[in-house]
Amino acid sequence: MDVIYPRCAGLDVHAETIVACALWEEDGHIQKDIQTFSTFSKGLGDLLEWLEEHGVTHVAMESTGVYWKPVFAFLEGYVDLTLANPQRIKNVPGRKTDVSDAEWIAKLLRHGLVEKSFVPPADIRELRDFTRLRKKWVGQLTSEKNRIQKVLESSNVKLGSVLSDLFGVSGKDILARLLEKGYVDKDELDQCLRGRLKKKKQAVYDSLLGTLTEHELRLLRLLWKHVEELERLIEEVDQHIDRLLEPYREEVNLLMTMPGVKKQTAAVIIAEMGTDMSVFETPERAASWTGLSPGNHESAGKRKSTRTTKGNPHLRSALCEAAWSAARSKTHPLSRKFWSLAARCGKKKALIAIARRMLVIIFCMISRKEPFRQPQLI
């Protein structure tokens, strides 16, 4: 095989150590040097000096957990880095050691057989950390709200059966007064209810006539404090995400012209994909990377499974939420296509199909810097 990178190295990264193997050709023979370095900052400095001594220009490593991140950040800008998918560079079975892994990665890189994984720029990686943190906290907030409703139901406080949103403005005022004293007077209820809820005053009052014990009140107060703290933290994260999105304001505005895509969804799309679509080359590759392409499992001419491939779960879930939001519009072409597919193959498959279509449209919108246009025929 042809040699693509004459001086290269493979790294097998672990939590505490890095096994490095450098390969180069000298006097017609392939030379190699294998060293083990610490993952501390001093060890990473020694690794960089060792790579420079051997004249290494290209380095490859596996994406092992989060251990690769500090190594990648330290070496970035000094050598050409390749982050490899571990599934695609598996070593020969039965011959797996840290040393053999590093040498195997170096050999594959030497002949150009390691495909680069997408690693966005540093500012996009920072945005990605905050959008993923927000998603995690929103999930925790929903869980805490469900726990509050569960405790209320167990004490026969049926407030959730009367209010469409227990944690809306009126619901929060009622809950705050209920947790403060353990009950809500009719006079106080007038101050809490807003809008059309005032017509339901008697029903709301009847729903509050439960039996909250001191134990349940203490439990609800702790849950309520956690909910308020999570809401404050999520608001703080939203403000920081807005600051990080300032350089990408044009792309955010373009994405928000698409039905089903709001500001938070646009932030997730930019955080996960970036704004340079040339790294994916084609919309089909972007769909495969996201996990929205059908898989291939065929043997003896029989297709056994077409389950979607594994991909980026954060972008996939955001696009599925946007697809479901667009499907709820009865007049939009994407909605008509969704319900047409749902009638034939079910809602879940239809949702994936619309999410994939939306990803292709997003790819073209960002590449061409054009807003969303209504398709004539779908």
C-alpha positions as CSV (number, residue, x, y, z in Angstrom):
1,M,0.0,0.0,0.0
2,D,1.0,3.6,-0.7
3,V,2.5,5.6,2.2
4,I,0.4,8.7,2.7
5,Y,2.0,10.1,5.8
6,P,5.7,9.2,6.1
7,R,6.1,10.5,9.7
8,C,3.1,9.7,11.8
9,A,2.1,8.5,15.3
10,G,-0.8,6.6,16.9
11,L,-2.0,7.3,20.5
12,D,-3.8,4.9,22.7
13,V,-5.3,7.2,25.3
14,H,-6.4,6.1,28.8
15,A,-7.4,7.9,32.0
16,E,-3.9,8.0,33.4
17,T,-1.5,7.1,30.6
18,I,-1.0,7.5,26.9
19,V,0.8,4.9,24.8
20,A,2.4,6.5,21.7
21,C,3.9,4.8,18.7
22,A,5.8,6.8,16.1
23,L,6.5,5.4,12.6
24,W,9.0,6.7,10.0
25,E,11.2,5.3,7.2
26,E,15.0,5.4,7.4
27,D,17.4,3.7,5.0
28,G,14.6,1.8,3.4
29,H,13.4,0.3,6.7
30,I,10.4,1.3,8.8
31,Q,11.5,2.5,12.2
32,K,9.3,2.8,15.3
33,D,9.5,4.1,18.8
34,I,7.0,3.4,21.5
35,Q,6.7,5.5,24.7
36,T,4.3,5.8,27.5
37,F,3.4,9.3,28.9
38,S,1.3,10.6,31.7
39,T,-2.0,12.4,31.0
40,F,-1.0,15.2,33.4
41,S,-0.1,18.5,31.7
42,K,3.6,17.8,32.2
43,G,3.2,14.4,30.5
44,L,1.4,16.1,27.6
45,G,4.2,18.5,27.3
46,D,6.7,15.6,27.2
47,L,4.5,13.9,24.5
48,L,4.6,17.0,22.3
49,E,8.4,17.3,22.6
50,W,8.8,13.6,21.8
51,L,6.6,14.1,18.6
52,E,8.7,17.1,17.6
53,E,12.0,15.2,18.1
54,H,10.8,12.5,15.7
55,G,9.4,15.0,13.2
56,V,5.9,13.6,13.4
57,T,3.4,15.6,11.3
58,H,0.2,13.6,11.7
59,V,-1.3,11.9,14.8
60,A,-4.3,9.7,15.2
61,M,-6.2,8.6,18.4
62,E,-9.4,6.9,19.3
63,S,-12.3,8.8,20.7
64,T,-12.3,7.1,24.1
65,G,-14.8,8.6,26.5
66,V,-13.7,12.1,27.4
67,Y,-10.1,11.2,27.9
68,W,-9.2,12.3,24.3
69,K,-10.4,15.8,24.8
70,P,-7.5,17.3,26.8
71,V,-5.0,15.5,24.6
72,F,-6.7,16.9,21.5
73,A,-6.9,20.4,22.9
74,F,-3.2,20.3,23.9
75,L,-1.8,19.1,20.6
76,E,-4.2,21.1,18.4
77,G,-2.3,23.6,16.3
78,Y,1.0,21.7,16.5
79,V,0.3,18.6,14.5
80,D,-2.5,17.4,12.2
81,L,-4.9,15.5,14.4
82,T,-7.2,12.7,13.4
83,L,-9.9,11.5,15.9
84,A,-10.9,8.0,14.9
85,N,-14.1,6.0,15.5
86,P,-13.1,3.0,17.6
87,Q,-15.5,0.7,15.7
88,R,-13.7,1.4,12.4
89,I,-10.1,0.7,13.5
90,K,-10.5,-2.4,15.6
91,N,-7.3,-4.4,16.0
92,V,-7.0,-8.1,15.1
93,P,-8.9,-10.2,17.7
94,G,-6.7,-11.9,20.3
95,R,-3.8,-9.5,19.9
96,K,-5.0,-6.5,21.8
97,T,-2.6,-4.7,24.2
98,D,-2.0,-1.0,24.7
99,V,1.2,-1.2,22.7
100,S,-0.3,-3.1,19.8
101,D,-3.3,-0.7,19.7
102,A,-1.0,2.3,19.4
103,E,1.1,0.6,16.7
104,W,-2.1,-0.5,14.8
105,I,-3.5,3.1,14.8
106,A,-0.1,4.4,13.6
107,K,0.0,1.8,10.7
108,L,-3.5,2.6,9.6
109,L,-2.8,6.4,9.7
110,R,0.5,5.9,7.7
111,H,-1.5,4.4,4.8
112,G,-4.4,6.9,5.1
113,L,-6.9,4.3,6.3
114,V,-8.2,6.3,9.3
115,E,-11.2,8.4,8.6
116,K,-11.4,11.7,10.5
117,S,-14.3,12.2,12.9
118,F,-15.9,15.6,12.9
119,V,-14.5,17.8,15.7
120,P,-15.9,21.3,15.6
121,P,-13.9,24.5,16.4
122,A,-13.3,25.5,20.0
123,D,-16.1,28.1,20.1
124,I,-18.6,25.6,18.8
125,R,-17.4,23.0,21.3
126,E,-18.0,25.5,24.1
127,L,-21.5,26.2,22.7
128,R,-22.1,22.4,22.5
129,D,-21.2,22.0,26.2
130,F,-23.8,24.5,27.3
131,T,-26.6,23.3,25.0
132,R,-26.1,19.8,26.3
133,L,-26.0,21.0,29.9
134,R,-29.3,22.9,29.3
135,K,-30.9,19.7,27.9
136,K,-29.9,17.8,31.0
137,W,-31.2,20.4,33.4
138,V,-34.5,20.7,31.5
139,G,-34.9,17.0,31.9
140,Q,-34.3,17.3,35.6
141,L,-36.7,20.2,35.9
142,T,-39.4,18.1,34.2
143,S,-38.7,15.2,36.6
144,E,-39.0,17.5,39.6
145,K,-42.3,19.0,38.4
146,N,-43.7,15.5,37.9
147,R,-42.7,14.6,41.4
148,I,-44.6,17.6,42.8
149,Q,-47.7,16.6,40.9
150,K,-47.3,13.1,42.1
151,V,-47.2,14.2,45.8
152,L,-50.2,16.5,45.2
153,E,-52.2,13.7,43.7
154,S,-51.3,11.3,46.5
155,S,-52.7,13.9,49.0
156,N,-55.9,14.3,46.9
157,V,-55.0,17.8,45.8
158,K,-56.4,17.8,42.2
159,L,-55.1,21.1,41.1
160,G,-53.5,19.5,38.0
161,S,-56.9,18.3,36.9
162,V,-58.3,21.9,36.8
163,L,-55.3,23.9,35.5
164,S,-53.9,23.1,32.1
165,D,-50.5,24.2,33.2
166,L,-49.8,23.6,36.9
167,F,-46.6,25.6,36.7
168,G,-47.9,28.6,34.8
169,V,-48.2,32.0,36.4
170,S,-51.5,31.3,38.2
171,G,-50.4,27.8,39.1
172,K,-47.1,29.0,40.6
173,D,-48.9,31.6,42.8
174,I,-51.4,29.0,44.1
175,L,-48.6,26.5,44.8
176,A,-46.5,29.2,46.6
177,R,-49.4,30.1,48.9
178,L,-50.3,26.4,49.4
179,L,-46.8,25.5,50.5
180,E,-46.5,28.5,52.7
181,K,-49.5,27.8,55.0
182,G,-50.8,24.4,53.8
183,Y,-54.1,25.8,52.5
184,V,-55.4,28.6,50.3
185,D,-58.4,30.8,51.3
186,K,-61.0,31.9,48.7
187,D,-60.0,35.5,49.1
188,E,-56.4,34.7,48.4
189,L,-57.4,32.6,45.4
190,D,-58.8,35.7,43.7
191,Q,-55.3,37.3,43.8
192,C,-53.8,34.2,42.2
193,L,-56.2,33.5,39.3
194,R,-55.7,35.3,36.0
195,G,-57.6,35.5,32.8
196,R,-60.1,32.8,32.0
197,L,-59.1,30.9,35.1
198,K,-61.2,33.4,37.2
199,K,-64.3,31.6,35.8
200,K,-63.0,28.4,37.3
201,K,-62.6,29.8,40.8
202,Q,-64.9,27.3,42.5
203,A,-63.4,24.3,40.7
204,V,-59.9,25.4,41.6
205,Y,-60.9,25.9,45.2
206,D,-62.6,22.5,45.4
207,S,-59.5,20.9,43.9
208,L,-57.4,22.3,46.8
209,L,-59.4,20.6,49.5
210,G,-57.0,17.8,50.0
211,T,-55.2,16.4,53.1
212,L,-51.7,17.6,53.0
213,T,-49.7,16.3,56.0
214,E,-46.7,17.9,57.5
215,H,-44.5,15.3,55.9
216,E,-45.9,16.0,52.4
217,L,-45.6,19.8,52.9
218,R,-41.9,19.4,53.8
219,L,-41.3,17.2,50.8
220,L,-43.1,19.6,48.5
221,R,-41.2,22.6,49.8
222,L,-37.9,20.9,49.1
223,L,-39.0,20.0,45.6
224,W,-40.2,23.5,45.0
225,K,-36.8,25.0,46.0
226,H,-35.1,22.6,43.6
227,V,-37.5,23.7,40.8
228,E,-36.8,27.4,41.4
229,E,-33.1,26.8,41.5
230,L,-33.1,24.8,38.3
231,E,-35.2,27.5,36.6
232,R,-32.7,30.1,37.7
233,L,-29.8,28.1,36.4
234,I,-31.5,27.4,33.1
235,E,-32.1,31.1,32.6
236,E,-28.5,31.8,33.3
237,V,-27.4,29.1,30.8
238,D,-29.8,30.6,28.2
239,Q,-28.2,34.0,28.6
240,H,-24.7,32.6,28.1
241,I,-25.9,30.6,25.0
242,D,-27.2,33.9,23.6
243,R,-23.7,35.5,24.0
244,L,-22.0,32.5,22.3
245,L,-24.5,32.7,19.4
246,E,-23.7,36.3,18.6
247,P,-21.1,35.4,15.9
248,Y,-23.7,33.1,14.3
249,R,-26.7,35.4,14.4
250,E,-27.2,35.1,10.6
251,E,-27.4,31.3,10.8
252,V,-29.7,31.5,13.7
253,N,-32.1,33.8,11.9
254,L,-32.0,31.6,8.8
255,L,-32.8,28.5,10.8
256,M,-35.7,30.2,12.6
257,T,-37.4,30.8,9.2
258,M,-38.1,27.0,9.1
259,P,-41.3,25.7,10.7
260,G,-40.8,23.9,13.9
261,V,-37.3,25.4,14.6
262,K,-37.2,27.9,17.4
263,K,-34.2,29.6,19.0
264,Q,-33.2,26.8,21.3
265,T,-33.5,24.2,18.5
266,A,-31.4,26.5,16.2
267,A,-28.7,26.7,19.0
268,V,-28.6,22.9,19.2
269,I,-28.2,22.5,15.5
270,I,-25.3,25.0,15.3
271,A,-23.7,23.5,18.4
272,E,-23.8,20.0,17.0
273,M,-23.2,20.6,13.3
274,G,-21.3,23.9,13.2
275,T,-21.8,26.2,10.3
276,D,-19.3,24.8,7.8
277,M,-21.3,22.1,5.9
278,S,-18.3,21.3,3.7
279,V,-17.0,18.9,6.5
280,F,-20.0,16.6,5.7
281,E,-19.6,17.1,1.9
282,T,-23.2,16.0,1.1
283,P,-26.6,16.1,2.9
284,E,-26.7,12.3,2.8
285,R,-23.5,12.1,4.8
286,A,-24.8,14.6,7.3
287,A,-28.0,12.5,7.7
288,S,-25.9,9.3,8.2
289,W,-23.7,11.1,10.8
290,T,-26.9,12.3,12.7
291,G,-28.3,8.8,12.6
292,L,-31.3,9.5,10.4
293,S,-30.3,7.2,7.5
294,P,-31.7,3.6,7.1
295,G,-29.3,0.9,8.0
296,N,-28.2,-2.0,5.7
297,H,-28.5,-5.6,7.0
298,E,-28.8,-7.9,4.0
299,S,-27.8,-11.5,3.6
300,A,-28.4,-14.0,0.8
301,G,-30.4,-11.3,-1.0
302,K,-32.8,-10.8,1.9
303,R,-33.1,-7.5,3.7
304,K,-33.3,-8.3,7.4
305,S,-33.4,-4.9,9.0
306,T,-33.5,-1.2,8.0
307,R,-33.1,0.3,11.5
308,T,-31.6,3.7,11.5
309,T,-27.8,3.9,12.1
310,K,-26.2,5.2,15.3
311,G,-25.4,8.8,15.2
312,N,-25.5,12.1,17.1
313,P,-28.3,11.6,19.7
314,H,-28.5,15.3,20.6
315,L,-29.0,16.6,17.1
316,R,-31.3,13.7,16.2
317,S,-33.7,14.3,19.2
318,A,-33.7,18.1,18.4
319,L,-34.7,17.4,14.8
320,C,-37.4,14.9,15.8
321,E,-38.9,17.5,18.2
322,A,-38.8,20.1,15.4
323,A,-40.4,17.6,13.0
324,W,-43.2,16.8,15.4
325,S,-43.8,20.5,15.9
326,A,-44.0,21.1,12.1
327,A,-46.3,18.1,11.8
328,R,-48.9,19.7,14.1
329,S,-49.5,22.4,11.5
330,K,-52.3,21.2,9.3
331,T,-51.5,23.4,6.3
332,H,-47.7,23.1,5.9
333,P,-46.4,20.7,3.2
334,L,-44.1,19.0,5.7
335,S,-47.2,18.3,7.9
336,R,-49.1,16.9,4.9
337,K,-46.1,14.6,4.1
338,F,-45.9,13.5,7.7
339,W,-49.5,12.4,7.9
340,S,-49.3,10.8,4.5
341,L,-46.4,8.7,5.7
342,A,-47.9,8.0,9.1
343,A,-51.0,6.5,7.5
344,R,-48.7,4.0,5.6
345,C,-45.9,3.2,8.0
346,G,-46.8,4.6,11.4
347,K,-46.0,7.8,13.2
348,K,-42.5,6.8,14.4
349,K,-41.1,6.1,11.0
350,A,-42.8,9.1,9.6
351,L,-41.2,11.3,12.2
352,I,-37.7,10.0,11.3
353,A,-38.4,10.6,7.6
354,I,-39.5,14.2,8.2
355,A,-36.6,14.8,10.6
356,R,-34.2,13.6,7.8
357,R,-35.9,15.8,5.2
358,M,-35.6,18.8,7.6
359,L,-31.9,18.1,8.0
360,V,-31.3,18.1,4.2
361,I,-33.2,21.4,4.0
362,I,-31.1,22.8,6.9
363,F,-27.9,21.6,5.2
364,C,-28.8,23.5,2.0
365,M,-30.0,26.6,3.9
366,I,-26.7,27.0,5.8
367,S,-24.6,26.1,2.8
368,R,-26.3,28.7,0.5
369,K,-27.1,31.3,3.2
370,E,-30.8,31.2,2.1
371,P,-33.9,31.3,4.3
372,F,-36.5,28.6,4.2
373,R,-38.8,28.5,1.2
374,Q,-42.1,26.7,0.9
375,P,-41.7,23.6,-1.4
376,Q,-44.1,23.5,-4.3
377,L,-44.4,19.7,-4.3
378,I,-43.5,17.1,-1.7
